[in-house]
Amino acid sequence: MEGWVSLSLTAVAALAWDRGLRFRVESDYLPWSWVTGELFQAPAAS
């Protein structure tokens, strides 16, 4: 199958990122913000 994202592996990658393990994921299917959590962070106050 093409186009599927493994949510369990994405969750493991996100957990590792949250705990300080830095790495890069290259995928046409996985948005990087899903791993780093950038999508869910509040904008910085100015």
PAZAPA-4460 file (N, C-alpha, C; in steps of 0.05 Angstrom, whole numbers, plus 32768, in hexadecimal, padded with zeros to 4 digits):
% residues 46
    n_x    n_y    n_z   ca_x   ca_y   ca_z    c_x    c_y    c_z   seq   type   mol
   8011   7FE8   8000   8000   8000   8000   8012   8019   8000     1      M     A
   8009   802D   7FF2   8017   8046   7FF3   8006   805B   8001     2      E     A
   8014   806E   800E   8006   8084   801B   7FFD   8080   8037     3      G     A
   8005   806A   8043   7FFD   8065   805F   8012   806E   8072     4      W     A
   800A   8078   8089   801D   8080   809E   8019   806E   80B6     5      V     A
   802E   8063   80C0   802C   8052   80D8   802A   8064   80F1     6      S     A
   8013   8066   80FC   8010   8078   8113   801F   806F   812C     7      L     A
   8022   8055   812F   8032   804B   8146   804F   8053   8143     8      S     A
   805B   8050   812B   8077   8058   8127   807A   8077   8128     9      L     A
   8066   8085   811F   8067   80A2   8121   8066   80AB   813F    10      T     A
   8056   809D   814E   8055   80A3   816B   8070   809D   8179    11      A     A
   807D   8088   8172   8097   8081   817D   80AB   8097   8175    12      V     A
   80AB   80A0   815C   80BD   80B5   8153   80B7   80CF   8162    13      A     A
   809E   80D6   8166   8097   80EE   8175   809F   80EC   8192    14      A     A
   809C   80D5   819E   80A4   80D1   81BA   80C3   80D4   81BD    15      L     A
   80D1   80C9   81AA   80EE   80CB   81AB   80F7   80E8   81A7    16      A     A
   80E9   80F7   8195   80F0   8113   8191   80EA   8123   81AA    17      W     A
   80D3   811E   81B7   80CC   812C   81D0   80E0   8127   81E6    18      D     A
   80ED   8110   81E6   8101   8109   81FA   811D   8111   81F3    19      R     A
   8120   8120   81DD   813A   812C   81D7   814A   811E   81C2    20      G     A
   8141   8108   81B7   814F   80FA   81A2   814A   8109   8187    21      L     A
   815F   8113   817B   815C   8123   8163   8164   8113   814B    22      R     A
   8153   8113   8137   8157   8103   811F   8147   8110   8109    23      F     A
   8149   8106   80F1   813A   8111   80DA   812C   80FA   80CC    24      R     A
   8113   80FE   80C6   8103   80EA   80B7   80FE   80F5   809B    25      V     A
   8104   80E6   8087   80FF   80EE   806C   80E9   80DC   8061    26      E     A
   80D2   80E8   805B   80BB   80D9   8052   80A9   80EB   8041    27      S     A
   809E   80E0   802C   808B   80EE   801C   806F   80EE   8029    28      D     A
   806C   80DD   803D   8052   80D9   804A   8050   80E4   8066    29      Y     A
   8065   80E7   8074   8065   80EF   8090   806D   810C   8093    30      L     A
   8059   811D   809B   8060   8139   80A0   8073   813B   80B8    31      P     A
   8089   814A   80B4   809D   814D   80CA   8090   8158   80E3    32      W     A
   807C   8169   80E0   8070   8176   80F8   8061   8161   8109    33      S     A
   805B   814A   80FE   804F   8134   810E   8063   8129   8121    34      W     A
   807D   8129   811A   8092   811E   812B   809A   8133   8140    35      V     A
   809E   814B   8137   80A9   8160   8149   8094   816E   815A    36      T     A
   807A   816B   8152   8065   8177   8161   8061   8195   815A    37      G     A
   806F   819F   8146   806D   81BB   813F   8050   81C3   8138    38      E     A
   8041   81B1   812E   8026   81B6   8126   8014   81BD   813E    39      L     A
   801C   81B3   8156   800B   81B5   816E   8015   81CA   8182    40      F     A
   802B   81D8   817B   8036   81EB   818E   8028   8206   818A    41      Q     A
   8024   8214   81A0   8018   822F   819F   802D   8243   8194    42      A     A
   8024   8257   8185   8036   826B   817B   8044   827A   8192    43      P     A
   805C   8282   818D   806B   8291   81A1   805F   82AC   81A6    44      A     A
   805E   82B4   81BF   8053   82CE   81C6   8066   82E4   81BE    45      A     A
   805C   82FA   81B3   806E   830F   81AB   806D   8327   81BE    46      S     A
***
